[in-house]
Amino acid sequence: MGDADRPEGLIEGARPGSDGESHGILIVDDEPGILESLELTLGADYRVFTAATGEEGLAVLEREDIALIITDQVLPSMSGVEFLERAIERRPNAIRMMLTGYADIGSLARAVNEGRIYRYLAKPWEPDEVRLNVKRALEAYELTGRNTELAAALADANARLRAENLYLRREVERKYAFDQILGASPAMNRVFEVMEKVAETDATVLIRGETGTGKDLVARAIHYSGPRKELRFVAQNCAALPDTLLESELFGHVRGAFTGAHADKKGLFEVAHRGTVFLDEVGETHPGMQVRLLRVLQDGEIRPLGSSETRKVDVRILAATNRDLRKEVEAGRFREDLYYRLRVVEIDMPPLRERREDIPVLAHAFLDRSSRRMGRELKGFTNAAIDRLTGYPWPGNVRELENEIERIAALAGRADTVGVEMLSEHIRGAPPAPLPVGDGSMAFGADLNTAVDALKRRMLQDAIRETGSKTRAAEKLGIPRQSLQKMMKRLGIQDVGDS
C-alpha cells in the first residue's frame, strides 16, 4: 500500500532495514481469524509469516530473517512462554510480543521474565494500537542492531589499538634493548654486565660519563628490561631549566604558586608513578633541589610548589652526570647524603677514545642507518677512512661519531664507499690508530685488546693484499673463509671480491 492509498490517520510502518528489505514478522496463533486479521493489519508494511503451532513457528525462525515475533499466550502443544524461550535460541535479537485474552498476572510476569517479551497485547485490540506497538518494537530492534554494530566496531578498534600499543611498546623495548647499545670492548662488556644485573631490581643507579657516551640509552635500556617496563619512563635534563621551572617540572605546582601558574599541574614524579624517572645531569642541581630529591629517595614523598601537602609516589630513579660528584661533594657543591643515595649502583660509561676497537662497529651501524634514511647506497668504508676514524680522539664521543657519519651520508651523492676525502677536515688530519710495528712490539699507549685487534687487522689486510682474494687469504692464514669474513666485518675491513 503506497502513501497515497493509505487511509488518513493510519500509522506508517517502521523503516525498512539497512538492506532495504521490509522487516520480517512471525505471528503464531492457533486461531485462523486472528492470524488473518493481524496479517491484514501489518502485511502492507512488513513481510508477515504465520504459524498455528509453536513447532511451525520454530521452523519459520530457522529459515527466515525475523525481526519481531508475536505469539499467543496459549498454544496447542506448548505455551507461548515456552515457545519464546526456544525462539531466543534461534533469533536472540528478535523483539518478542505476546497476545493474551485474559489478565493472568502470574502468567504475564513469567512471560516478561522468562520469555523476555517487549510488550503484551490484550485481546481484542485496535489495529492502530497494533501498528503503533509494532512500529516502536521494530525501531527498538533497529536501535539494538546499530548498537551491536557500534559495540563490535568499538571492540575491533580497541583490539587494533591494543595491538598497535603492544607493537609500539615492543618497538620501544627493542630500540632501547641492550643489543642496541653497540660495543664489544672489555670496557663495554663490563657496562653490559652491570646493566643486566641491575635491570632486574629497583635499585637507584648513577650513570657517569662524558657528554655523548650514551648515558640516556643505558638508562632507557635498564628501564625497558626491568620490572617497570610496562609503565612510564620520563626523563628530565636538570641543566636545561632554571631552578623554579625545574622544581615545578619535577614536583608540580598548585594554582597561584607563581606568576603564570593558572592551574594545578602534576610533576614528573607523579606522572611517572610506579614507573621510572631519569634525572640527566643531576650534578647541575642547586642545593635546595638536592634536598627535595633526597626526600623523594628517602621517603617517597613530594610536595608540589606552593602546596603544604605531601604526596606519596612510587618511582625508580635513574640519574646521570658528566661531573665527578665525589669532587663536587668535597667542594661543597653537592650534598654527600644525596650522592650516596644516588650511587647505590654506579655505571661508568667509557669515552670512545678508550674503546677504539668499537669505532668500526659503531661507524658501520650508523652508516647503515643513515644510508637507509637518506636513500644512499653507501656500503662501507675504505681501510684508510676507518684508520682515520679510529685514530681521532672523538671529544664528543659516540654522539659526535654519529653526527659525523650522518653528515657523510647527507653529502655522499652517488658514492658507494666512504673514503678519507669524505671525512671532515679535522678528522682527515687525525693520525692512524696505534698499530703494532713490524717486529710485533706494541705502540705506546695501546692496551692488549687494542693491540691484538690491530695486529689481526694488519695481518688480514696484508694477506688479502698479497693473495688478492678472501679464499686464498684464509688459506694463507690457516683459518676458515667464514671466520675471515666475520673478522673483516668486526674490524671494519673493506670487503673484496674473490678472483
C-alpha positions as CSV (number, residue, x, y, z in Angstrom):
1,M,0.0,0.0,0.0
2,G,1.6,3.3,-1.0
3,D,1.4,6.6,0.9
4,A,-1.3,7.9,-1.4
5,D,-3.5,4.9,-0.8
6,R,-3.1,4.8,3.0
7,P,-6.2,5.9,4.8
8,E,-5.9,9.2,6.7
9,G,-4.7,8.6,10.3
10,L,-3.2,5.2,9.5
11,I,0.1,4.7,11.2
12,E,3.1,4.2,8.9
13,G,5.2,1.2,9.4
14,A,8.8,1.2,10.6
15,R,11.5,2.0,8.0
16,P,13.0,-1.0,6.1
17,G,16.2,-2.5,7.4
18,S,19.7,-1.3,6.2
19,D,19.5,-3.7,3.2
20,G,16.2,-2.0,2.0
21,E,14.1,-5.1,2.7
22,S,11.0,-4.9,4.9
23,H,11.3,-6.3,8.3
24,G,10.0,-9.9,8.8
25,I,7.3,-10.6,11.4
26,L,6.3,-14.0,12.7
27,I,2.7,-14.4,14.1
28,V,1.9,-17.6,16.0
29,D,-1.7,-18.3,17.0
30,D,-3.9,-21.4,16.7
31,E,-7.0,-19.2,15.7
32,P,-7.1,-18.7,11.9
33,G,-9.2,-15.5,12.3
34,I,-6.5,-13.8,14.5
35,L,-3.7,-14.8,12.0
36,E,-5.8,-13.4,9.1
37,S,-6.6,-10.2,11.0
38,L,-3.0,-9.5,12.0
39,E,-1.7,-10.3,8.5
40,L,-4.1,-7.8,7.0
41,T,-3.2,-5.2,9.6
42,L,0.6,-5.5,9.1
43,G,1.0,-7.0,5.7
44,A,1.1,-3.7,3.8
45,D,4.3,-2.6,5.6
46,Y,6.1,-5.8,6.5
47,R,6.8,-9.4,5.4
48,V,4.4,-11.4,7.5
49,F,4.8,-15.1,8.3
50,T,2.1,-17.1,10.2
51,A,2.1,-20.3,12.1
52,A,-0.6,-22.2,14.0
53,T,1.7,-24.0,16.4
54,G,5.0,-23.4,18.2
55,E,6.7,-26.1,16.2
56,E,5.7,-24.4,12.9
57,G,6.9,-21.1,14.3
58,L,10.3,-22.5,15.2
59,A,10.6,-23.9,11.7
60,V,9.9,-20.4,10.3
61,L,12.6,-19.0,12.5
62,E,15.1,-21.5,11.2
63,R,14.7,-20.4,7.6
64,E,13.5,-16.7,7.7
65,D,15.1,-13.5,8.9
66,I,12.6,-12.5,11.6
67,A,12.8,-9.2,13.5
68,L,9.6,-9.4,15.5
69,I,7.7,-12.4,17.0
70,I,4.0,-12.1,18.1
71,T,2.7,-15.2,19.8
72,D,-0.5,-16.1,21.6
73,Q,-0.1,-16.9,25.3
74,V,-1.9,-20.3,24.9
75,L,-0.8,-22.7,22.0
76,P,-1.8,-26.3,21.4
77,S,1.5,-28.2,22.2
78,M,3.4,-25.6,24.2
79,S,2.8,-22.4,26.0
80,G,3.6,-19.0,24.5
81,V,6.4,-18.6,27.1
82,E,7.9,-21.9,26.2
83,F,7.8,-21.0,22.6
84,L,9.6,-17.7,23.2
85,E,12.2,-19.3,25.3
86,R,13.1,-21.7,22.4
87,A,12.8,-18.8,19.9
88,I,15.5,-16.9,21.8
89,E,18.0,-19.7,21.0
90,R,17.3,-19.2,17.2
91,R,16.7,-15.5,17.0
92,P,18.2,-13.9,20.1
93,N,17.9,-10.3,18.8
94,A,14.3,-10.6,17.6
95,I,11.7,-8.5,19.6
96,R,9.1,-10.6,21.3
97,M,5.4,-9.6,21.9
98,M,2.6,-11.7,23.4
99,L,-1.2,-11.8,22.8
100,T,-3.3,-12.5,25.8
101,G,-7.0,-13.0,26.2
102,Y,-7.2,-12.7,30.0
103,A,-5.4,-10.8,32.7
104,D,-3.4,-13.7,34.4
105,I,-0.8,-11.6,36.3
106,G,1.3,-14.6,37.2
107,S,1.5,-15.8,33.6
108,L,2.3,-12.3,32.4
109,A,5.0,-11.9,35.0
110,R,6.6,-15.3,33.9
111,A,6.3,-14.2,30.2
112,V,8.1,-10.9,30.9
113,N,10.9,-12.6,33.0
114,E,11.5,-15.8,31.1
115,G,10.3,-15.0,27.6
116,R,11.8,-11.6,27.8
117,I,8.9,-10.0,26.0
118,Y,9.0,-6.4,24.9
119,R,5.2,-5.9,25.3
120,Y,1.9,-7.8,25.5
121,L,-1.3,-7.0,23.6
122,A,-4.7,-7.7,25.2
123,K,-7.4,-9.2,23.1
124,P,-9.3,-7.7,21.4
125,W,-7.1,-5.0,20.0
126,E,-7.4,-1.9,17.9
127,P,-5.5,-2.1,14.5
128,D,-3.8,1.3,15.1
129,E,-2.7,0.2,18.5
130,V,-1.1,-2.9,17.0
131,R,0.6,-0.8,14.2
132,L,2.0,1.6,16.8
133,N,3.3,-1.1,19.1
134,V,4.9,-3.0,16.2
135,K,6.5,0.2,14.8
136,R,8.0,1.0,18.2
137,A,9.2,-2.6,18.7
138,L,10.9,-2.6,15.3
139,E,12.5,0.8,16.0
140,A,13.9,-0.8,19.2
141,Y,15.1,-3.7,17.1
142,E,16.9,-1.3,14.7
143,L,18.5,0.6,17.6
144,T,19.7,-2.6,19.2
145,G,21.2,-3.7,15.8
146,R,23.0,-0.4,15.4
147,N,24.3,-0.6,19.0
148,T,25.5,-4.1,18.4
149,E,27.3,-3.0,15.3
150,L,28.8,0.0,17.1
151,A,29.9,-2.2,20.0
152,A,31.5,-4.6,17.6
153,A,33.3,-1.8,15.8
154,L,34.4,-0.3,19.1
155,A,35.7,-3.7,20.2
156,D,37.5,-4.2,17.0
157,A,39.0,-0.7,17.2
158,N,40.1,-1.3,20.8
159,A,41.6,-4.6,19.8
160,R,43.6,-2.9,17.0
161,L,44.6,-0.1,19.4
162,R,45.8,-2.6,21.9
163,A,47.7,-4.5,19.2
164,E,49.3,-1.2,18.0
165,N,50.1,-0.1,21.5
166,L,51.7,-3.5,22.1
167,Y,53.6,-3.3,18.8
168,L,54.8,0.3,19.7
169,R,55.8,-0.8,23.2
170,R,57.8,-3.8,21.7
171,E,59.4,-1.4,19.2
172,V,60.4,0.9,22.1
173,E,61.7,-2.1,24.1
174,R,63.7,-3.3,21.1
175,K,65.0,0.2,20.4
176,Y,66.3,0.5,23.9
177,A,67.3,-3.1,24.4
178,F,70.9,-3.9,25.5
179,D,71.8,-5.1,22.0
180,Q,71.0,-1.6,20.6
181,I,74.0,-0.3,22.6
182,L,76.8,-1.3,20.4
183,G,80.2,-2.3,21.6
184,A,82.4,-5.4,22.2
185,S,85.3,-3.8,24.0
186,P,86.2,-5.0,27.5
187,A,85.0,-1.6,28.9
188,M,81.6,-2.0,27.3
189,N,81.3,-5.6,28.4
190,R,81.7,-4.5,32.0
191,V,78.9,-2.0,31.5
192,F,76.6,-4.7,30.0
193,E,77.4,-7.0,32.9
194,V,76.3,-4.4,35.5
195,M,73.3,-3.4,33.4
196,E,72.0,-6.9,33.2
197,K,72.2,-7.4,36.9
198,V,70.7,-4.1,38.0
199,A,67.9,-4.1,35.4
200,E,66.2,-6.9,37.4
201,T,66.0,-4.8,40.5
202,D,64.6,-1.5,41.6
203,A,67.9,-0.1,42.7
204,T,68.8,3.5,42.1
205,V,71.6,3.8,39.5
206,L,74.0,6.6,38.9
207,I,75.4,6.6,35.4
208,R,78.6,8.6,35.0
209,G,80.4,9.6,31.7
210,E,81.3,12.3,29.4
211,T,78.7,14.0,27.2
212,G,77.8,11.8,24.2
213,T,78.7,8.5,25.7
214,G,75.2,7.2,25.7
215,K,74.1,7.6,29.3
216,D,70.4,8.1,28.3
217,L,70.4,4.9,26.2
218,V,71.7,3.0,29.2
219,A,69.0,4.4,31.4
220,R,66.3,3.5,29.0
221,A,67.7,0.1,28.4
222,I,67.6,-0.6,32.2
223,H,64.0,0.6,32.4
224,Y,62.7,-1.4,29.4
225,S,64.5,-4.5,30.6
226,G,63.2,-4.2,34.2
227,P,60.0,-4.9,36.2
228,R,58.6,-1.5,35.5
229,K,58.9,-1.7,31.7
230,E,55.1,-1.6,31.1
231,L,54.9,1.7,33.0
232,R,56.1,5.3,32.3
233,F,59.7,6.3,31.7
234,V,60.1,10.1,31.9
235,A,63.4,12.0,31.5
236,Q,64.4,15.4,32.6
237,N,67.6,17.2,31.9
238,C,68.3,19.1,35.1
239,A,70.6,21.6,33.4
240,A,68.0,22.6,30.8
241,L,65.7,24.6,33.1
242,P,66.2,27.4,35.7
243,D,65.7,26.4,39.3
244,T,62.0,27.4,39.8
245,L,60.9,25.8,36.5
246,L,62.8,22.6,37.2
247,E,61.2,22.4,40.6
248,S,57.8,22.8,39.0
249,E,58.5,20.3,36.3
250,L,59.6,17.6,38.7
251,F,57.3,18.2,41.7
252,G,54.4,20.1,40.1
253,H,52.7,23.2,41.4
254,V,49.3,24.4,42.6
255,R,47.4,27.3,41.2
256,G,48.9,30.7,42.1
257,A,52.2,29.2,43.2
258,F,54.0,31.8,41.0
259,T,53.2,34.2,38.2
260,G,51.6,32.3,35.3
261,A,50.5,29.3,37.4
262,H,46.9,29.5,36.4
263,A,46.1,25.9,37.2
264,D,47.3,22.9,39.2
265,K,50.0,20.8,37.4
266,K,51.3,17.4,38.2
267,G,55.1,17.0,38.2
268,L,57.0,14.2,36.5
269,F,57.3,12.2,39.7
270,E,53.5,12.0,39.9
271,V,53.2,11.4,36.1
272,A,55.7,8.5,36.4
273,H,54.1,6.9,39.5
274,R,55.1,3.2,39.6
275,G,57.4,3.9,36.6
276,T,60.9,5.4,36.2
277,V,62.3,8.9,36.4
278,F,65.6,9.6,34.7
279,L,67.4,12.7,36.0
280,D,70.0,13.6,33.4
281,E,72.9,15.9,34.5
282,V,71.8,15.6,38.2
283,G,75.1,17.2,39.2
284,E,73.8,20.6,37.9
285,T,71.1,20.8,40.6
286,H,71.2,23.6,43.2
287,P,71.2,22.8,47.0
288,G,67.5,23.4,47.5
289,M,66.6,21.0,44.7
290,Q,69.1,18.4,46.1
291,V,67.2,18.5,49.5
292,R,63.9,17.8,47.7
293,L,65.4,15.0,45.6
294,L,66.8,13.4,48.8
295,R,63.3,13.4,50.3
296,V,61.9,11.5,47.3
297,L,64.7,8.9,47.6
298,Q,64.4,8.5,51.4
299,D,60.6,8.8,52.0
300,G,59.0,8.5,48.5
301,E,57.3,11.9,49.1
302,I,56.9,15.0,47.1
303,R,55.3,18.4,47.7
304,P,54.1,20.5,44.8
305,L,55.4,24.0,44.6
306,G,53.1,26.4,46.6
307,S,51.4,23.5,48.4
308,S,51.6,22.4,52.1
309,E,50.5,18.9,51.3
310,T,52.9,16.0,50.7
311,R,52.0,13.2,48.3
312,K,53.4,9.7,48.1
313,V,55.0,8.4,44.9
314,D,56.5,5.1,43.9
315,V,59.2,5.7,41.3
316,R,62.5,4.2,40.4
317,I,65.2,6.9,40.0
318,L,68.0,6.6,37.5
319,A,70.4,9.5,37.4
320,A,73.3,10.6,35.1
321,T,76.1,13.1,35.3
322,N,79.2,14.2,33.4
323,R,80.7,15.6,36.6
324,D,82.8,13.9,39.2
325,L,80.3,14.0,42.1
326,R,82.8,12.9,44.7
327,K,84.8,16.0,43.9
328,E,81.6,18.1,43.9
329,V,80.9,16.8,47.4
330,E,84.4,17.7,48.6
331,A,83.9,21.2,47.1
332,G,80.6,21.6,49.0
333,R,78.6,21.9,45.8
334,F,76.7,18.6,46.1
335,R,75.1,17.0,49.1
336,E,77.0,14.0,50.4
337,D,73.9,12.2,51.6
338,L,72.2,12.6,48.2
339,Y,75.4,11.4,46.5
340,Y,75.3,8.2,48.5
341,R,71.6,7.7,47.9
342,L,72.1,8.1,44.1
343,R,75.1,5.8,43.8
344,V,73.6,2.6,45.1
345,V,74.9,1.2,41.8
346,E,77.3,3.1,39.6
347,I,77.9,2.6,35.9
348,D,80.9,4.3,34.3
349,M,80.5,4.9,30.6
350,P,83.9,4.8,28.9
351,P,84.7,7.6,26.5
352,L,85.0,6.5,22.9
353,R,88.8,7.1,22.8
354,E,89.1,4.4,25.4
355,R,87.3,1.8,23.4
356,R,88.6,2.5,19.9
357,E,88.0,-1.1,18.8
358,D,84.3,-0.4,18.9
359,I,84.6,2.5,16.4
360,P,84.4,0.4,13.2
361,V,81.3,-1.4,14.5
362,L,79.6,1.8,15.5
363,A,80.6,3.6,12.3
364,H,79.1,0.8,10.1
365,A,75.9,0.7,12.2
366,F,75.5,4.5,11.9
367,L,76.3,4.3,8.2
368,D,73.6,1.7,7.5
369,R,71.0,3.7,9.4
370,S,71.8,7.0,7.8
371,S,72.0,5.4,4.3
372,R,68.6,3.9,4.6
373,R,67.1,7.1,5.9
374,M,68.6,9.3,3.2
375,G,68.3,6.9,0.3
376,R,72.0,6.5,-0.2
377,E,73.9,3.4,-1.4
378,L,76.8,3.5,0.9
379,K,78.1,0.0,1.7
380,G,81.2,0.7,3.9
381,F,84.5,2.5,4.4
382,T,87.9,2.3,2.9
383,N,90.6,1.0,5.2
384,A,92.2,4.4,5.3
385,A,88.9,6.0,6.3
386,I,88.5,3.5,9.1
387,D,92.0,4.2,10.3
388,R,91.3,7.9,10.4
389,L,88.0,7.4,12.3
390,T,89.8,5.1,14.8
391,G,92.7,7.5,15.3
392,Y,90.5,10.5,16.0
393,P,90.0,11.2,19.8
394,W,86.3,12.0,19.5
395,P,85.8,14.5,22.3
396,G,82.1,14.4,21.6
397,N,82.1,10.6,21.9
398,V,79.5,8.4,20.3
399,R,77.2,11.3,19.6
400,E,79.9,13.1,17.6
401,L,80.7,9.9,15.6
402,E,77.0,9.5,14.8
403,N,76.8,13.1,13.6
404,E,79.9,12.8,11.5
405,I,78.5,9.7,9.8
406,E,75.2,11.4,9.2
407,R,77.0,14.4,7.6
408,I,78.9,12.0,5.4
409,A,75.7,10.3,4.2
410,A,74.0,13.6,3.6
411,L,76.8,14.7,1.3
412,A,77.6,11.3,-0.3
413,G,75.7,11.7,-3.5
414,R,76.1,8.5,-5.6
415,A,79.1,7.2,-3.8
416,D,79.0,3.7,-2.5
417,T,82.1,3.7,-0.3
418,V,83.2,6.3,2.3
419,G,86.8,7.4,1.6
420,V,89.1,9.6,3.5
421,E,88.2,12.6,1.3
422,M,84.6,12.4,2.6
423,L,85.6,12.8,6.2
424,S,85.5,16.2,8.0
425,E,88.8,18.1,7.7
426,H,89.7,17.8,11.4
427,I,89.2,14.0,11.2
428,R,91.1,13.6,8.0
429,G,94.1,15.1,9.8
430,A,93.9,12.5,12.6
431,P,96.9,10.1,12.7
432,P,96.0,6.4,12.1
433,A,95.2,4.4,15.2
434,P,98.3,2.9,17.0
435,L,99.2,-0.3,15.3
436,P,101.9,-2.9,16.2
437,V,105.2,-2.3,14.4
438,G,106.8,-4.8,12.2
439,D,108.6,-6.8,14.9
440,G,105.4,-7.2,16.8
441,S,106.1,-4.7,19.6
442,M,103.1,-2.6,20.8
443,A,102.8,1.1,20.1
444,F,102.9,3.2,23.2
445,G,99.5,3.7,25.0
446,A,97.7,0.7,23.4
447,D,96.1,-1.8,25.7
448,L,96.3,-5.6,25.0
449,N,92.9,-6.0,23.2
450,T,93.5,-2.9,21.1
451,A,96.9,-4.2,20.1
452,V,95.6,-7.7,19.3
453,D,92.8,-6.3,17.1
454,A,95.3,-4.0,15.4
455,L,97.6,-7.0,14.7
456,K,94.7,-9.0,13.3
457,R,93.6,-6.1,11.1
458,R,97.2,-5.7,9.8
459,M,97.6,-9.5,9.1
460,L,94.3,-9.7,7.3
461,Q,94.9,-6.7,5.2
462,D,98.4,-7.9,4.3
463,A,97.1,-11.4,3.4
464,I,94.3,-10.0,1.2
465,R,96.7,-7.6,-0.4
466,E,99.2,-10.4,-1.2
467,T,96.7,-13.0,-2.4
468,G,94.0,-10.8,-4.0
469,S,91.1,-12.8,-2.6
470,K,89.5,-13.8,0.6
471,T,89.6,-17.5,-0.1
472,R,93.4,-17.5,-0.7
473,A,93.9,-15.1,2.2
474,A,92.0,-17.5,4.5
475,E,94.2,-20.4,3.3
476,K,97.4,-18.4,3.9
477,L,96.3,-17.5,7.4
478,G,95.1,-21.1,8.2
479,I,91.6,-20.1,9.1
480,P,88.2,-20.9,7.5
481,R,86.9,-18.4,5.0
482,Q,83.8,-17.8,7.1
483,S,85.9,-16.8,10.1
484,L,87.9,-14.4,8.0
485,Q,84.7,-12.8,6.8
486,K,83.4,-12.3,10.3
487,M,86.7,-10.8,11.5
488,M,86.7,-8.5,8.5
489,K,83.3,-7.2,9.4
490,R,84.1,-6.8,13.1
491,L,87.3,-5.0,12.4
492,G,85.8,-2.7,9.7
493,I,87.9,-4.0,6.9
494,Q,86.6,-3.2,3.4
495,D,85.2,-6.3,1.6
496,V,86.9,-7.6,-1.5
497,G,85.6,-9.9,-4.2
498,D,87.3,-13.3,-4.9
499,S,89.2,-13.5,-8.1
